[in-house]
Every structure is written in structure tokens, then in C-alpha cells.
Amino acid sequence: MKKKTFLVTGGTGFIGSNICELLIKKKYKVKIFDNNSRGNLNKIKKIKKQVKFIKGDIRNRQSLIRASKNTDVVIHLAYINGTKYFYSNPVLILDVAVKGIINVIEACIKNKVKELYLASSSEVYQTPNKIPTDEYESLKIPNIFNPRYSYGGGKILTELMGIHYGKKYFKKLIIFRPHNVYGSNMGYEHVIPEFINRFKTLKKRNFKIQGTGNEVRSFIYIEDFLSAFSQILNKGKHLNIYNIGTSEKIKIKDLAYKLSKIFKKKITLRKTSLAKGGTKIRIPNINKIKSLGFRPKFNLDKGLKKLLSKRN
């Protein structure tokens, strides 16, 4: 039986490169479409000889159409991540979001690609009504003037187009919403790697955090994320949406203290105001992905231990 060919947009990013490794292990053919604006070819060095890398911008429709020829499945991850970019460059985020999803869908239709997986985000929930939050929660843009919502708004548009075009043009259209994935080689724009990087060079006890420290999150280690994503590939249903995360929760101040113990550095927390639009609590309900067979193997302590062992 002929193995499927996958095209992964944003395949040199943190999640994208790990998904590509997963696909190679499953013996699929893999093409990566990325402009490396935030990704890095070093992230795919293990599989570089086994993938076809195509340099291109997701906003260039013709390049994407050419790249997606002779493709069976597209996984669309290309985006601008990192909270600071939400505030500093909302136009770029929206440009990539809007043109990206339109071009991906057009390329799939043009080349008769019938399977499409779309990466969304926990940001679409903003401030949820239910904790833990399931996939049926209302999606929100609380304040259209707040640049932060350029990111979540772009993801909502991605989902909206995906579902409705999916009904007409695709045999399998699936949306997945990652919740705070962490692991090695993910950059420093996210809380866990940012904290780790700061602890490595910390000279004084003062340790600044955004907000009161009572903000609550759940984190999923990359190996658990891949395990969940594998279940979606194998058993996910057409026109369905899946949270990918864990139900383990932690306050941001407790995360800082946990890392301070690991690094054996005493700290005094210095709290700052929460960024406008920042969320006080975000915990996914993962019953739906667990119904496909997903079972998390890494709690936060185990995940941090493995992450830090890889960084040393």
C-alpha cells in the first residue's frame, strides 16, 4: 500500500519539526514548506535527508500551490507565535493568518488534497466560561481594539474557514488546539524556556513575573503532545476539534518556585501588571482526545527533568 505524502507548513518550527519527526518514524513521505522566519533548519537536522524542504512564504499562493502538488495530506502550522508579537505586530500576525488559511485551502482544492489538519490555539477561548474548558466553549474576541487578539482572532478565522470549506471540499478536516506545549529547541518566547534561561544567568534574588503569579496554566511536554497528535492522525474524525493538553494545573508563581528549587537559586518574586487581555486561568478538558486513546505520560516534574537533561 502506497504511503501518504504529507506537506507540513511551518515545519521547521518547534511543534512542526517534532511532527515531521513523528511522520518520518511512521514511514510517511514528508515535505516542509517554511520561510524560516522563526523556524530553523537545525531543528530538522535529524531528518534533514529524509524530508524535502521547500523555502517559501505562506502568503505566496503560487509557491504553496506548487509545493502541494502530489500531496495527500497537509498539516497547516505556519503562523507567528510568541506573546510579544501579538502586541507589537498585529498586522503581520493577521496577514499570515488570513492569507495563510486562504492559500492553504486554495492550494488543497487546486491539487485535490482531501486531508487537512489545522493548528489552532487555546487563545481562541480567551477567558473561558468553563474550567476545565472543552471544545464546545464559545470562541471570543473580547475587544477588537486590543492587538493581543490579532492572534486568537486569526485562529478563529482559520477554524471558521476550515470547518465550512471542510464540509464541501475535504474528506478529513481536523482542527487541534494545543495548550502550552514545551520541550527542547522551542525558543524563549514562552514562559517555561524563558524562566529556565533567566535562572541560568540569575545573579540576584529578584525574579520578575508578569501578573500576580496566581494566574493558572497547564503545560504539556512535547512527547505527550506527539502521542496525542498521533491519535488524531489515526482515529480523529472529520470536522472535529480536539484540545491537546493535560489537566495538571499550576500557578505561574509556583512554576517559578519549582524551577528555583531545581536550579538551587533562592528568589524573591517581583510582580508586574498582567498584559492587557492576559488570561487568568486556562485548563483544557481533554476527555475528547483521551477517548481516542491518549494517556499523558509526563507530569510537569517529569517533563521539566527531561527537558533540562536535554539542555545540559
LOKE-993028 format. One record per residue: x, y, z of N, C-alpha, C in turn; residue in one letter. Coordinates in steps of 0.001 Angstrom, whole numbers, padded with zeros to 6 digits, always signed. Layout:
# residues N
XYZXYZXYZA ...
# end
This chain:
# residues 312
+000841-001195+000000+000000+000000+000000+000882+001254+000000M +000567+002193-000894+001365+003411-001039+001254+004278+000217K +002414+004691+000725+002429+005564+001885+002053+006986+001478K +001321+007665+002347+000883+009030+002074+002053+010011+002083K +001898+011075+001319+002843+012192+001337+002214+013359+002084T +002929+013860+003087+002472+014980+003901+003235+016247+003528F +002512+017372+003510+003152+018685+003437+002868+019380+004762L +003935+019808+005434+003795+020476+006732+004220+021923+006574V +003268+022850+006684+003634+024270+006656+004129+024655+008051T +005181+025458+008094+005787+025783+009392+006536+024604+009985G +007065+023762+009117+007682+022510+009560+009051+022632+010206G +009655+023823+010173+010938+023987+010870+010766+024683+012216T +009527+024923+012620+009269+025462+013944+009317+024374+015002G +009052+024747+016231+009150+023812+017352+008178+022636+017208F +006892+022919+017135+005911+021837+017006+006016+021189+015635I +006185+022006+014601+006255+021467+013245+007383+020470+013041G +008571+020796+013538+009719+019889+013357+009498+018580+014105S +008869+018650+015262+008584+017430+016008+007520+016582+015318N +006526+017224+014728+005524+016477+013961+006187+015805+012757I +007103+016516+012099+007802+015917+010944+008597+014680+011359C +009257+014739+012512+009976+013561+013014+009016+012406+013262E +007860+012711+013820+006844+011685+014058+006410+011037+012744L +006172+011839+011720+005730+011321+010423+006800+010450+009776L +008061+010873+009903+009156+010069+009357+009234+008717+010059I +009055+008709+011375+009050+007440+012125+007929+006525+011670K +006838+007119+011233+005702+006346+010742+005871+005951+009269K +007040+006286+008708+007405+005915+007339+006624+006669+006255K +006101+007846+006599+005445+008665+005585+006474+009489+004832Y +006120+009940+003641+006934+010902+002907+006565+012300+003405K +007571+013143+003593+007327+014442+004218+007975+015567+003421V +007173+016598+003179+007678+017851+002607+007412+018956+003628K +008366+019877+003724+008218+021013+004630+008172+022291+003802I +007181+023138+004110+007082+024459+003475+007231+025507+004567F +008307+026298+004502+008586+027245+005583+009521+028321+005050D +009375+029536+005560+010321+030593+005162+011411+030789+006213N +011360+029987+007296+012362+030038+008373+012432+031400+009053N +011350+032174+009005+011375+033474+009668+011476+033300+011182S +010915+032203+011703+011021+031906+013125+011501+030481+013368R +011458+029674+012339+011952+028306+012460+013449+028244+012188G +013958+027031+012124+015397+026861+011949+015650+025475+011381N +016453+025404+010332+016744+024101+009719+017464+023167+010685L +018129+023731+011691+018792+022877+012685+017796+022019+013452N +016543+022487+013511+015524+021725+014234+015127+020445+013502K +015455+020362+012228+015149+019129+011484+016419+018395+011061I +017532+018671+011751+018809+018076+011320+018788+016551+011394K +018006+015990+012338+017938+014528+012456+017310+013891+011222K +016396+014616+010591+015624+014031+009480+015846+014781+008167I +016856+015657+008152+017057+016549+007007+017155+015789+005684K +017796+014639+005717+017976+013860+004485+016718+013098+004080K +015758+013032+005019+014551+012247+004762+013343+013099+004412Q +013507+014420+004430+012403+015304+004078+012806+016183+002898V +011818+016672+002207+012061+017646+001144+011711+019021+001687K +012702+019882+001795+012464+021227+002325+012234+022193+001165F +011109+022933+001253+010766+023926+000245+010682+025278+000952I +011572+026189+000594+011544+027506+001219+010486+028368+000538K +009575+028874+001351+008515+029707+000789+007700+030377+001869G +007007+031432+001477+006174+032214+002386+004726+031768+002227D +004064+031499+003335+002692+031009+003312+001751+032007+002639I +002179+033273+002548+001338+034302+001926+001456+034305+000404R +002369+033495-000140+002547+033403-001593+001778+032190-002113N +000629+032437-002695-000269+031337-003081+000341+030421-004136R +000985+030994-005128+001531+030162-006210+002634+029244-005700Q +003459+029751-004808+004508+028905-004227+003897+027738-003465S +002826+028011-002741+002169+026961-001956+001463+025962-002860L +000878+026430-003924+000230+025523-004878+001265+024577-005483I +002433+025130-005865+003491+024272-006425+003976+023258-005385R +004139+023705-004160+004662+022832-003105+003702+021700-002763A +002415+021950-002910+001424+020952-002505+001003+020005-003622S +001668+020074-004765+001411+019078-005810+001858+017705-005337K +001139+016683-005780+001460+015290-005412+001518+015109-003887N +000554+015702-003220+000462+015636-001768-000871+015010-001380T -000864+014186-000339-002096+013550+000137-002696+014270+001340D -001816+014816+002189-002257+015421+003450-001461+016709+003695V -002169+017759+004132-001498+018990+004553-001742+019189+006049V -000662+019518+006769-000764+019936+008170-000333+021392+008206I -001265+022271+008561-001006+023711+008493-000678+024253+009880H +000614+024594+010064+001099+025138+011327+001684+026544+011191L +001993+026957+009972+002698+028228+009764+001918+029391+010366A +002581+030146+011256+001926+031235+011960+003015+032079+012629Y +002619+033155+013301+003540+033961+014098+003164+033757+015555I +004009+033060+016302+003724+032775+017706+004582+033667+018606N +004297+033622+019897+005050+034436+020855+004257+035671+021256G +003916+035762+022547+003005+036804+023021+003463+038213+022664T +004767+038464+022712+005232+039839+022443+004855+040298+021038K +004773+039342+020083+004414+039704+018711+002942+040054+018592Y +002098+039475+019478+000672+039800+019444+000485+041305+019615F +001284+041879+020529+001150+043294+020857+001940+044193+019906Y +003104+043722+019474+003998+044601+018712+003725+044601+017215S +003149+043512+016680+002986+043444+015225+001700+042712+014828N +000543+043237+015234-000714+042559+014909-001003+042488+013417P -000516+043463+012658-000765+043449+011205-000088+042239+010562V +001160+041973+010951+001861+040811+010408+001154+039516+010807L +000723+039429+012058+000037+038224+012514-001233+037988+011707I -002009+039030+011499-003245+038887+010725-002959+038588+009258L -001906+039201+008726-001529+038954+007327-001204+037478+007110D -000402+036916+008014-000035+035494+007923-001252+034602+008166V -002076+034987+009137-003251+034180+009470-004251+034128+008318A -004631+035297+007821-005701+035379+006823-005237+034844+005465V -004114+035371+004975-003620+034899+003680-003197+033440+003761K -002655+033045+004915-002212+031664+005084-003338+030671+004940G -004443+030847+005657-005527+029863+005587-006210+029891+004223I -006358+031084+003634-006958+031149+002291-006085+030401+001289I -004771+030622+001349-003868+029991+000381-003776+028482+000592N -003764+028042+001856-003721+026605+002132-004953+025916+001562V -006113+026485+001800-007344+025873+001291-007370+025890-000229I -006992+027015-000837-006969+027110-002301-005985+026105-002905E -004815+025952-002282-003820+025003-002790-004348+023573-002685A -005011+023257-001585-005574+021912-001420-006648+021636-002467C -007522+022603-002704-008581+022424-003705-007974+022248-005094I -007000+023100-005416-006355+023063-006737-005691+021713-006987K -005050+021154-005954-004301+019904-006120-005043+018671-005600N -006335+018866-005307-007193+017750-004874-006659+017033-003628K -006126+017814-002697-005710+017273-001393-006959+017165-000532V -007254+015970-000044-008526+015733+000644-008400+015635+002163K -007163+015711+002690-006982+015672+004143-006229+016924+004586E -006794+017621+005576-006181+018847+006070-006316+018914+007592L -005175+019124+008261-005138+019290+009721-004729+020729+010002Y -005533+021418+010808-005289+022832+011083-004919+023034+012545L -003783+023691+012778-003370+024023+014135-004091+025296+014573A -004837+025189+015659-005449+026360+016261-004692+026664+017549S -005368+027114+018588-004682+027519+019814-005684+027636+020959S -005178+027512+022169-006019+027757+023344-006418+029222+023442S -005725+030106+022699-006054+031529+022711-007462+031806+022175E -008040+030886+021418-009385+031133+020881-010430+031181+021993V -010119+030575+023146-011062+030583+024265-011011+031889+025050Y -009887+032598+024971-009634+033815+025735-009979+033587+027209Q -011035+034208+027718-011442+033956+029102-012638+033013+029073T -012407+031720+029292-013495+030744+029123-014514+030788+030253P -015714+030343+029947-016778+030258+030946-016640+029016+031819N -016054+027952+031244-015931+026682+031955-014462+026329+032156K -014159+025845+033360-012821+025344+033672-012985+023959+034298I -012360+022908+033771-011589+022887+032516-012487+023137+031300P -011873+023571+030227-012586+024066+029055-012636+023021+027956T -013849+022662+027522-013958+021674+026447-014055+022359+025089D -014126+021546+024048-014070+022047+022675-015338+022775+022247E -016377+022743+023081-017646+023390+022719-017772+024787+023320Y -016740+025241+023988-016706+026589+024558-016836+027637+023452E -017531+028729+023750-017637+029833+022791-016256+030440+022538S -015997+030779+021297-014743+031435+020936-014962+032946+020997L -013929+033687+021408-014158+035088+021756-013055+036031+021270K -013483+037222+020887-012591+038372+020723-013199+039469+021594I -012766+039585+022861-013429+040499+023793-013325+041975+023423P -012224+042350+022791-012004+043765+022488-011238+043862+021176N -011928+044252+020141-011325+044263+018805-010172+045263+018698I -010084+046226+019639-009014+047226+019608-007735+046741+020292F -007807+045650+021024-006629+045127+021717-005794+044303+020729N -004543+044708+020466-003739+043995+019459-003494+042527+019812P -003571+042160+021101-003356+040770+021507-004267+039814+020742R -005489+040279+020470-006485+039376+019886-006291+039172+018390Y -005251+039808+017825-004906+039503+016432-004580+038018+016293S -003924+037458+017308-003528+036048+017262-004749+035135+017384Y -005504+035296+018473-006682+034455+018654-007705+034663+017558G -007854+035928+017102-008794+036211+016019-008409+035506+014729G -007102+035500+014426-006635+034793+013238-006895+033304+013311G -006741+032743+014507-007007+031314+014697-008504+031007+014594K -009348+031912+015094-010798+031722+014963-011195+031722+013491I -010625+032653+012717-010902+032683+011278-010426+031394+010605L -009244+030912+011017-008723+029654+010476-009710+028511+010724T -010232+028440+011937-011199+027386+012265-012496+027552+011472E -012983+028779+011390-014238+029047+010699-014166+028638+009235L -013079+029030+008581-012914+028653+007177-012692+027153+007041M -011888+026595+007945-011615+025163+007872-012872+024322+007957G -013719+024600+008923-014934+023804+009104-015863+023909+007897I -016087+025117+007400-017078+025274+006339-016555+024860+004964H -015295+025137+004686-014720+024595+003446-014548+023082+003575Y -014291+022638+004796-014125+021207+005030-015350+020408+004662G -016523+020966+004898-017775+020270+004572-017896+020023+003072K -017351+020945+002289-017539+020885+000836-016391+020212+000094K -015146+020427+000569-014002+020034-000256-013120+018928+000321Y -013323+018539+001580-012388+017610+002208-013083+016357+002737F -012332+015272+002711-012816+014024+003308-012457+013939+004783K -011362+014632+005149-010940+014638+006548-010352+016009+006857K -011096+016801+007614-010658+018116+008062-010720+018108+009585L -009564+018256+010220-009481+018189+011682-008747+019414+012213I -009260+019976+013300-008639+021111+013974-008127+020645+015333I -006899+021038+015687-006383+020717+017019-005936+021998+017708F -006209+022055+019022-005910+023244+019821-004864+022911+020885R -003586+023165+020631-002532+022895+021620-002638+023853+022811P -002297+023334+023997-002299+024140+025221-000903+024112+025847H -000126+025168+025623+001166+025355+026290+002085+024137+026170N +002445+023828+024949+003392+022742+024690+004801+023250+025002V +005621+022405+025634+007001+022802+025915+007943+021640+025627Y +009199+021969+025394+010213+020966+025096+011481+021662+024635G +012458+020889+024240+013739+021480+023839+013619+022159+022472S +014471+023142+022234+014548+023866+020961+013271+024616+020607N +012601+025211+021616+011369+025913+021304+011514+027429+021324M +012723+027948+021516+012893+029389+021589+012589+029890+022992G +012624+031193+023168+012486+031760+024509+011291+032693+024648Y +010329+032603+023731+009168+033494+023811+008043+032908+024651E +008281+031795+025321+007251+031127+026106+007732+030981+027549H +006783+030840+028465+007106+031023+029874+008143+030023+030402V +008014+028739+030088+008959+027764+030657+010382+027999+030146I +010622+028059+028838+012009+028302+028397+012528+029675+028796P +011637+030677+028879+012076+031997+029312+012550+031954+030767E +011757+031295+031631+012154+031171+033035+013469+030403+033171F +013593+029306+032447+014813+028490+032522+016027+029314+032097I +015897+030042+031023+017006+030853+030528+017412+031923+031548N +016432+032514+032197+016731+033535+033199+017380+032937+034449R +016942+031748+034853+017543+031110+036023+019012+030759+035779F +019334+030433+034557+020719+030059+034241+021691+031219+034454K +021187+032432+034282+022072+033600+034397+021723+034469+035603T +020819+033986+036458+020341+034800+037580+021457+035065+038584L +021676+036353+038883+022709+036739+039839+022099+037212+041161K +020960+037918+041064+020299+038438+042256+019027+037647+042527K +018453+037875+043701+017259+037123+044094+015999+037596+043389R +015982+038839+042944+014773+039376+042318+014442+038625+041032N +013191+038160+040953+012749+037409+039768+011400+037970+039346F +011406+038665+038204+010198+039358+037758+009265+038410+037017K +007976+038478+037350+006971+037716+036624+005857+038661+036205I +005160+038290+035138+004054+039107+034666+002790+038717+035416Q +002069+039689+035933+000840+039415+036661+001101+039202+038145G +000107+038647+038833+000202+038432+040277+000953+037164+040635T +001098+036268+039649+001670+034951+039923+000607+033920+040220G -000628+034383+040444-001738+033456+040707-002432+032993+039432N -001957+033471+038274-002501+033007+037008-002191+031513+036864E -003150+030763+036337-003050+029300+036308-002966+028803+034860V -002056+027864+034636-001913+027233+033327-001700+025723+033491R -001893+025011+032397-001446+023623+032328-000434+023540+031196S +000547+022669+031343+001612+022532+030347+001700+021083+029897F +001966+020892+028609+002108+019532+028074+003491+019379+027445I +004201+018324+027862+005532+018055+027319+005396+017572+025881Y +006355+017904+025044+006264+017655+023610+006022+016182+023278I +006589+015257+024052+006369+013842+023753+004918+013447+023964E +004277+014025+024981+002848+013777+025184+002029+014430+024074D +002434+015626+023664+001737+016270+022537+001757+015373+021300F +002928+014816+020992+003055+013959+019808+002227+012694+019945L +002155+012163+021145+001317+010985+021388-000148+011311+021102S -000609+012479+021560-001986+012901+021307-002217+013154+019816A -001250+013814+019173-001400+014109+017748-001442+012816+016929F -000673+011829+017352-000682+010537+016671-002071+009901+016733S -002743+010054+017869-004103+009523+017999-005060+010237+017040Q -004849+011541+016859-005692+012287+015916-005467+011797+014487I -004197+011581+014144-003891+011063+012802-004565+009719+012546L -004527+008869+013556-005040+007501+013387-006554+007410+013518N -007115+008154+014476-008524+007941+014825-009383+009191+014796K -008781+010352+014540-009556+011589+014544-010642+011583+013492G -011761+012225+013806-012918+012203+012923-013052+013508+012156K -013556+013386+010941-013775+014506+010031-014633+015585+010700H -014216+016849+010521-014917+018020+011047-014999+018026+012568L -013961+017479+013211-013896+017503+014668-012750+018382+015141N -012876+018846+016373-011892+019706+017021-011424+019019+018291I -010101+019039+018537-009534+018348+019692-008591+019259+020471Y -008840+019402+021767-007847+020011+022653-006682+019041+022807N -005465+019572+022816-004294+018769+023173-003609+019459+024342I -003618+018801+025472-003017+019363+026668-003089+018366+027804G -002911+018839+029007-003061+017990+030188-003976+018710+031181T -004494+017950+032129-005386+018525+033136-004621+018980+034379S -003301+018735+034426-002484+019177+035557-002353+020692+035516E -002623+021356+036631-002576+022816+036630-001552+023326+037635K -001043+024523+037359-000062+025132+038250-000149+026649+038143I +000023+027338+039278+000112+028793+039264+001494+029198+038755K +001549+030312+038065+002815+030760+037490+003852+031014+038591I +003440+031537+039732+004398+031743+040823+004952+030410+041332K +004109+029370+041339+004579+028056+041785+005521+027434+040767D +005293+027743+039485+006233+027300+038447+007601+027945+038684L +007608+029239+039004+008873+029942+039271+009585+029326+040478A +008839+029047+041549+009446+028451+042741+009936+027024+042468Y +009194+026293+041668+009610+024919+041313+010953+024946+040588K +011090+025858+039638+012346+025963+038895+013476+026506+039776L +013130+027367+040722+014166+027893+041619+014779+026773+042461S +013957+025822+042845+014465+024671+043603+015345+023790+042730K +014912+023591+041485+015704+022767+040557+017081+023390+040328I +017107+024722+040171+018369+025425+039914+019098+025804+041199F +018446+025517+042336+019038+025811+043656+019400+027294+043780K +018449+028121+043395+018620+029564+043498+017404+030156+044211K +017642+030824+045329+016548+031455+046058+016109+032716+045328K +014787+032908+045302+014272+034070+044570+013256+034833+045416I +013125+036110+045084+012043+036950+045587+011247+037412+044378T +009969+037036+044327+009162+037372+043161+008848+038862+043124L +009007+039430+041951+008629+040808+041704+007483+040786+040682R +006300+041114+041182+005118+041021+040328+004934+042301+039521K +004396+042144+038307+004093+043293+037447+002644+043167+036994T +002151+044177+036321+000766+044117+035852+000648+043092+034721S -000482+042417+034724-000760+041446+033665-000983+042195+032358L -000425+041676+031271-000619+042317+029970-002111+042425+029662A -002507+043525+029036-003921+043770+028767-004489+042647+027892K -005488+041973+028417-006070+040845+027693-005501+039510+028111G -004512+039520+029010-003947+038269+029506-004997+037456+030260G -004882+036147+030212-005891+035266+030789-005461+034768+032161T -006385+034778+033114-006050+034382+034476-005973+032867+034648K -006754+032135+033888-006725+030675+034021-007056+030021+032685I -006296+028985+032365-006572+028227+031137-006198+026771+031354R -007205+025925+031474-007017+024486+031669-007932+023749+030705I -007407+022888+029835-008282+022207+028885-008983+020994+029482P -010179+020752+029005-010827+019460+029212-010303+018546+028097N -009674+017435+028472-009052+016567+027458-009778+015234+027320I -011047+015185+027739-011798+013929+027633-011928+013459+026194N -012052+014406+025270-012263+014028+023864-011030+013349+023273K -009836+013914+023515-008618+013289+022996-008320+011997+023747I -008692+011925+025023-008500+010685+025779-009414+009583+025251K -010569+009962+024717-011480+008953+024155-010901+008273+022923S -009894+008924+022294-009201+008303+021149-008078+007375+021609L -007750+007421+022907-006707+006547+023438-005509+007274+024025G -005535+008623+024046-004411+009383+024584-004324+009243+026098F -003110+008941+026580-002829+008872+028013-001518+009612+028280R -001573+010776+028943-000334+011520+029227+000628+010688+030076P +001916+010770+029753+002950+010044+030500+003829+010973+031331K +003785+012262+031033+004682+013210+031698+003875+014197+032536F +004064+014144+033865+003593+015275+034651+004635+016388+034528N +004377+017535+035126+005279+018669+034940+006676+018388+035483L +006757+017740+036629+008075+017430+037211+008892+016544+036285D +008250+015517+035744+008946+014586+034856+009339+015261+033546K +008442+016103+033028+008736+016803+031783+009877+017793+031926G +009870+018545+033039+010953+019504+033268+012289+018790+033437L +012255+017668+034130+013503+016906+034342+014078+016456+032991K +013214+015958+032111+013706+015502+030812+014165+016672+029959K +013419+017775+030015+013804+018963+029258+015165+019465+029680L +015391+019567+030983+016655+020104+031486+017808+019151+031237L +017554+017853+031227+018617+016900+030921+019058+017027+029479S +018137+017412+028578+018473+017596+027166+019221+018899+026931K +018982+019890+027807+019623+021195+027637+021044+021214+028176R +021376+020270+029033+022725+020254+029653+023751+019625+028718N 
# end
